[in-house]
């Protein structure tokens, strides 16, 4: 019988050692060791051993050369120009031999050429994705800066409003105190 995989991960092993009801003399258990190898989480297989290729290595494996030390923007421009070229080259290969009915040596040669073009196109798309992924930390940092600046401005406005309220309240209290002194003096 096949073993069923749970769509949700099991609780960690150290979960059983934790008892929130007894806080006296509680010592935290050691954290779990990092996972190594393949694992399933939320129904998807992940592997810690497979690391993404850097964009330049993905391009080199696909046969597309970029000058070394190029900025991500220039690399994206280069890839943006290379993508339609690779796509058109693949379409030309497919148009030259639309139906491969026989299994001859010539057909296998065409098939290998088409597969090579498809691999180059896939390499360009993957490299574009990885170049775009390099911008995500910068985008997150800028979003955080914008959010924090908005918070600072909002807090400054609230502090100024509080100062104005305090000033008006002090004026009202002073005026009332002066009225009471005049009333008690009369």
Rosetta constraint file for C-alpha pairs under 8 A:
AtomPair CA 5 CA 40 HARMONIC 7.87 0.50
AtomPair CA 5 CA 43 HARMONIC 7.24 0.50
AtomPair CA 6 CA 10 HARMONIC 7.96 0.50
AtomPair CA 6 CA 42 HARMONIC 7.53 0.50
AtomPair CA 6 CA 43 HARMONIC 6.99 0.50
AtomPair CA 7 CA 41 HARMONIC 6.89 0.50
AtomPair CA 7 CA 42 HARMONIC 4.55 0.50
AtomPair CA 7 CA 43 HARMONIC 4.72 0.50
AtomPair CA 8 CA 41 HARMONIC 6.25 0.50
AtomPair CA 8 CA 42 HARMONIC 4.81 0.50
AtomPair CA 8 CA 43 HARMONIC 7.14 0.50
AtomPair CA 9 CA 40 HARMONIC 7.62 0.50
AtomPair CA 9 CA 41 HARMONIC 5.55 0.50
AtomPair CA 9 CA 42 HARMONIC 6.55 0.50
AtomPair CA 11 CA 15 HARMONIC 6.43 0.50
AtomPair CA 12 CA 32 HARMONIC 7.74 0.50
AtomPair CA 13 CA 32 HARMONIC 7.74 0.50
AtomPair CA 14 CA 18 HARMONIC 7.02 0.50
AtomPair CA 14 CA 29 HARMONIC 6.73 0.50
AtomPair CA 14 CA 30 HARMONIC 7.82 0.50
AtomPair CA 14 CA 31 HARMONIC 7.55 0.50
AtomPair CA 14 CA 32 HARMONIC 7.21 0.50
AtomPair CA 17 CA 29 HARMONIC 7.01 0.50
AtomPair CA 18 CA 28 HARMONIC 7.66 0.50
AtomPair CA 18 CA 29 HARMONIC 7.69 0.50
AtomPair CA 19 CA 23 HARMONIC 7.90 0.50
AtomPair CA 22 CA 26 HARMONIC 7.26 0.50
AtomPair CA 35 CA 48 HARMONIC 7.27 0.50
AtomPair CA 36 CA 47 HARMONIC 7.71 0.50
AtomPair CA 36 CA 48 HARMONIC 5.71 0.50
AtomPair CA 36 CA 49 HARMONIC 6.99 0.50
AtomPair CA 37 CA 47 HARMONIC 5.29 0.50
AtomPair CA 37 CA 48 HARMONIC 5.16 0.50
AtomPair CA 37 CA 49 HARMONIC 5.65 0.50
AtomPair CA 38 CA 45 HARMONIC 6.81 0.50
AtomPair CA 38 CA 46 HARMONIC 5.49 0.50
AtomPair CA 38 CA 47 HARMONIC 3.97 0.50
AtomPair CA 38 CA 48 HARMONIC 6.31 0.50
AtomPair CA 38 CA 49 HARMONIC 7.59 0.50
AtomPair CA 39 CA 45 HARMONIC 5.77 0.50
AtomPair CA 39 CA 46 HARMONIC 5.38 0.50
AtomPair CA 39 CA 47 HARMONIC 6.21 0.50
AtomPair CA 40 CA 44 HARMONIC 5.39 0.50
AtomPair CA 40 CA 45 HARMONIC 4.44 0.50
AtomPair CA 40 CA 46 HARMONIC 6.01 0.50
AtomPair CA 41 CA 45 HARMONIC 6.58 0.50
AtomPair CA 41 CA 46 HARMONIC 7.37 0.50
AtomPair CA 53 CA 57 HARMONIC 6.26 0.50
AtomPair CA 53 CA 58 HARMONIC 6.04 0.50
AtomPair CA 54 CA 58 HARMONIC 6.37 0.50
AtomPair CA 54 CA 127 HARMONIC 7.97 0.50
AtomPair CA 54 CA 130 HARMONIC 7.28 0.50
AtomPair CA 55 CA 59 HARMONIC 6.18 0.50
AtomPair CA 55 CA 126 HARMONIC 7.54 0.50
AtomPair CA 55 CA 127 HARMONIC 4.68 0.50
AtomPair CA 55 CA 128 HARMONIC 7.69 0.50
AtomPair CA 55 CA 130 HARMONIC 5.75 0.50
AtomPair CA 55 CA 131 HARMONIC 6.51 0.50
AtomPair CA 56 CA 60 HARMONIC 6.07 0.50
AtomPair CA 56 CA 66 HARMONIC 7.22 0.50
AtomPair CA 56 CA 127 HARMONIC 7.30 0.50
AtomPair CA 57 CA 61 HARMONIC 6.09 0.50
AtomPair CA 58 CA 62 HARMONIC 6.31 0.50
AtomPair CA 58 CA 123 HARMONIC 5.94 0.50
AtomPair CA 58 CA 126 HARMONIC 7.35 0.50
AtomPair CA 58 CA 127 HARMONIC 6.24 0.50
AtomPair CA 59 CA 63 HARMONIC 6.16 0.50
AtomPair CA 59 CA 64 HARMONIC 5.05 0.50
AtomPair CA 59 CA 65 HARMONIC 6.56 0.50
AtomPair CA 59 CA 66 HARMONIC 7.79 0.50
AtomPair CA 59 CA 123 HARMONIC 5.78 0.50
AtomPair CA 59 CA 124 HARMONIC 6.50 0.50
AtomPair CA 59 CA 127 HARMONIC 6.36 0.50
AtomPair CA 60 CA 64 HARMONIC 5.51 0.50
AtomPair CA 60 CA 65 HARMONIC 6.01 0.50
AtomPair CA 61 CA 123 HARMONIC 7.68 0.50
AtomPair CA 62 CA 119 HARMONIC 6.39 0.50
AtomPair CA 62 CA 120 HARMONIC 4.67 0.50
AtomPair CA 62 CA 121 HARMONIC 7.98 0.50
AtomPair CA 62 CA 123 HARMONIC 5.35 0.50
AtomPair CA 62 CA 124 HARMONIC 7.62 0.50
AtomPair CA 63 CA 120 HARMONIC 6.73 0.50
AtomPair CA 64 CA 120 HARMONIC 7.50 0.50
AtomPair CA 64 CA 124 HARMONIC 7.82 0.50
AtomPair CA 66 CA 70 HARMONIC 7.56 0.50
AtomPair CA 66 CA 75 HARMONIC 7.20 0.50
AtomPair CA 66 CA 78 HARMONIC 7.80 0.50
AtomPair CA 70 CA 74 HARMONIC 6.27 0.50
AtomPair CA 70 CA 75 HARMONIC 6.24 0.50
AtomPair CA 71 CA 75 HARMONIC 6.16 0.50
AtomPair CA 72 CA 76 HARMONIC 6.05 0.50
AtomPair CA 72 CA 131 HARMONIC 6.11 0.50
AtomPair CA 72 CA 134 HARMONIC 7.81 0.50
AtomPair CA 73 CA 77 HARMONIC 6.27 0.50
AtomPair CA 74 CA 78 HARMONIC 6.15 0.50
AtomPair CA 75 CA 79 HARMONIC 6.09 0.50
AtomPair CA 75 CA 131 HARMONIC 7.55 0.50
AtomPair CA 76 CA 80 HARMONIC 5.88 0.50
AtomPair CA 76 CA 128 HARMONIC 6.25 0.50
AtomPair CA 76 CA 131 HARMONIC 6.74 0.50
AtomPair CA 76 CA 132 HARMONIC 7.93 0.50
AtomPair CA 77 CA 81 HARMONIC 6.31 0.50
AtomPair CA 78 CA 82 HARMONIC 6.17 0.50
AtomPair CA 79 CA 83 HARMONIC 5.96 0.50
AtomPair CA 79 CA 124 HARMONIC 6.34 0.50
AtomPair CA 79 CA 127 HARMONIC 7.75 0.50
AtomPair CA 79 CA 128 HARMONIC 6.49 0.50
AtomPair CA 80 CA 84 HARMONIC 7.41 0.50
AtomPair CA 80 CA 128 HARMONIC 7.91 0.50
AtomPair CA 81 CA 85 HARMONIC 6.88 0.50
AtomPair CA 82 CA 86 HARMONIC 6.07 0.50
AtomPair CA 82 CA 124 HARMONIC 7.34 0.50
AtomPair CA 83 CA 87 HARMONIC 6.12 0.50
AtomPair CA 83 CA 121 HARMONIC 6.69 0.50
AtomPair CA 83 CA 124 HARMONIC 6.29 0.50
AtomPair CA 83 CA 125 HARMONIC 7.38 0.50
AtomPair CA 84 CA 88 HARMONIC 5.97 0.50
AtomPair CA 85 CA 89 HARMONIC 6.16 0.50
AtomPair CA 86 CA 90 HARMONIC 6.20 0.50
AtomPair CA 86 CA 117 HARMONIC 7.04 0.50
AtomPair CA 86 CA 120 HARMONIC 7.08 0.50
AtomPair CA 86 CA 121 HARMONIC 5.67 0.50
AtomPair CA 87 CA 91 HARMONIC 6.22 0.50
AtomPair CA 87 CA 121 HARMONIC 6.51 0.50
AtomPair CA 88 CA 92 HARMONIC 6.08 0.50
AtomPair CA 89 CA 93 HARMONIC 6.29 0.50
AtomPair CA 89 CA 117 HARMONIC 7.25 0.50
AtomPair CA 90 CA 94 HARMONIC 6.24 0.50
AtomPair CA 90 CA 114 HARMONIC 6.54 0.50
AtomPair CA 90 CA 117 HARMONIC 5.56 0.50
AtomPair CA 90 CA 118 HARMONIC 6.66 0.50
AtomPair CA 91 CA 95 HARMONIC 5.95 0.50
AtomPair CA 92 CA 96 HARMONIC 6.03 0.50
AtomPair CA 93 CA 97 HARMONIC 6.67 0.50
AtomPair CA 93 CA 110 HARMONIC 7.91 0.50
AtomPair CA 93 CA 113 HARMONIC 7.77 0.50
AtomPair CA 93 CA 114 HARMONIC 6.32 0.50
AtomPair CA 94 CA 98 HARMONIC 5.42 0.50
AtomPair CA 94 CA 114 HARMONIC 7.11 0.50
AtomPair CA 97 CA 110 HARMONIC 7.61 0.50
AtomPair CA 100 CA 107 HARMONIC 6.32 0.50
AtomPair CA 102 CA 107 HARMONIC 7.01 0.50
AtomPair CA 103 CA 107 HARMONIC 6.05 0.50
AtomPair CA 103 CA 108 HARMONIC 6.99 0.50
AtomPair CA 104 CA 108 HARMONIC 6.49 0.50
AtomPair CA 105 CA 109 HARMONIC 6.23 0.50
AtomPair CA 106 CA 110 HARMONIC 6.30 0.50
AtomPair CA 107 CA 111 HARMONIC 6.05 0.50
AtomPair CA 108 CA 112 HARMONIC 6.09 0.50
AtomPair CA 109 CA 113 HARMONIC 6.25 0.50
AtomPair CA 110 CA 114 HARMONIC 6.13 0.50
AtomPair CA 111 CA 115 HARMONIC 6.08 0.50
AtomPair CA 112 CA 116 HARMONIC 6.05 0.50
AtomPair CA 113 CA 117 HARMONIC 6.26 0.50
AtomPair CA 114 CA 118 HARMONIC 6.11 0.50
AtomPair CA 115 CA 119 HARMONIC 6.06 0.50
AtomPair CA 116 CA 120 HARMONIC 6.25 0.50
AtomPair CA 117 CA 121 HARMONIC 6.22 0.50
AtomPair CA 118 CA 122 HARMONIC 6.09 0.50
AtomPair CA 119 CA 123 HARMONIC 6.05 0.50
AtomPair CA 120 CA 124 HARMONIC 6.30 0.50
AtomPair CA 121 CA 125 HARMONIC 6.40 0.50
AtomPair CA 122 CA 126 HARMONIC 6.13 0.50
AtomPair CA 123 CA 127 HARMONIC 6.02 0.50
AtomPair CA 124 CA 128 HARMONIC 6.14 0.50
AtomPair CA 125 CA 129 HARMONIC 6.23 0.50
AtomPair CA 126 CA 130 HARMONIC 6.20 0.50
AtomPair CA 127 CA 131 HARMONIC 6.05 0.50
AtomPair CA 128 CA 132 HARMONIC 6.14 0.50
AtomPair CA 129 CA 133 HARMONIC 6.14 0.50
AtomPair CA 130 CA 134 HARMONIC 6.45 0.50
AtomPair CA 131 CA 135 HARMONIC 7.18 0.50
AtomPair CA 132 CA 136 HARMONIC 7.12 0.50
AtomPair CA 134 CA 138 HARMONIC 7.96 0.50
AtomPair CA 135 CA 139 HARMONIC 6.14 0.50
AtomPair CA 136 CA 140 HARMONIC 6.04 0.50
AtomPair CA 137 CA 141 HARMONIC 6.09 0.50
AtomPair CA 138 CA 142 HARMONIC 6.15 0.50
AtomPair CA 139 CA 143 HARMONIC 6.12 0.50
AtomPair CA 140 CA 144 HARMONIC 6.12 0.50
AtomPair CA 141 CA 145 HARMONIC 6.16 0.50
AtomPair CA 142 CA 146 HARMONIC 6.12 0.50
AtomPair CA 143 CA 147 HARMONIC 6.14 0.50
AtomPair CA 144 CA 148 HARMONIC 6.05 0.50
AtomPair CA 145 CA 149 HARMONIC 6.08 0.50
AtomPair CA 146 CA 150 HARMONIC 6.22 0.50
AtomPair CA 147 CA 151 HARMONIC 6.24 0.50
AtomPair CA 148 CA 152 HARMONIC 6.16 0.50
AtomPair CA 149 CA 153 HARMONIC 6.20 0.50
AtomPair CA 150 CA 154 HARMONIC 6.08 0.50
AtomPair CA 151 CA 155 HARMONIC 6.04 0.50
AtomPair CA 152 CA 156 HARMONIC 6.07 0.50
AtomPair CA 153 CA 157 HARMONIC 6.17 0.50
AtomPair CA 154 CA 158 HARMONIC 6.19 0.50
AtomPair CA 155 CA 159 HARMONIC 6.00 0.50
AtomPair CA 156 CA 160 HARMONIC 6.11 0.50
AtomPair CA 157 CA 161 HARMONIC 6.17 0.50
AtomPair CA 158 CA 162 HARMONIC 6.15 0.50
AtomPair CA 159 CA 163 HARMONIC 6.19 0.50
AtomPair CA 160 CA 164 HARMONIC 6.26 0.50
AtomPair CA 161 CA 165 HARMONIC 6.20 0.50
AtomPair CA 162 CA 166 HARMONIC 6.03 0.50
AtomPair CA 163 CA 167 HARMONIC 6.04 0.50
AtomPair CA 164 CA 168 HARMONIC 6.17 0.50
AtomPair CA 165 CA 169 HARMONIC 6.00 0.50
AtomPair CA 166 CA 170 HARMONIC 6.02 0.50
AtomPair CA 167 CA 171 HARMONIC 6.23 0.50
AtomPair CA 168 CA 172 HARMONIC 6.18 0.50
AtomPair CA 169 CA 173 HARMONIC 6.10 0.50
AtomPair CA 170 CA 174 HARMONIC 5.97 0.50
AtomPair CA 171 CA 175 HARMONIC 6.02 0.50
AtomPair CA 172 CA 176 HARMONIC 6.03 0.50
AtomPair CA 173 CA 177 HARMONIC 6.00 0.50
AtomPair CA 174 CA 178 HARMONIC 6.12 0.50
AtomPair CA 175 CA 179 HARMONIC 6.17 0.50
AtomPair CA 176 CA 180 HARMONIC 6.14 0.50
AtomPair CA 177 CA 181 HARMONIC 6.19 0.50
AtomPair CA 178 CA 182 HARMONIC 6.22 0.50
AtomPair CA 179 CA 183 HARMONIC 6.08 0.50
AtomPair CA 180 CA 184 HARMONIC 6.02 0.50
AtomPair CA 181 CA 185 HARMONIC 6.00 0.50
AtomPair CA 182 CA 186 HARMONIC 6.23 0.50
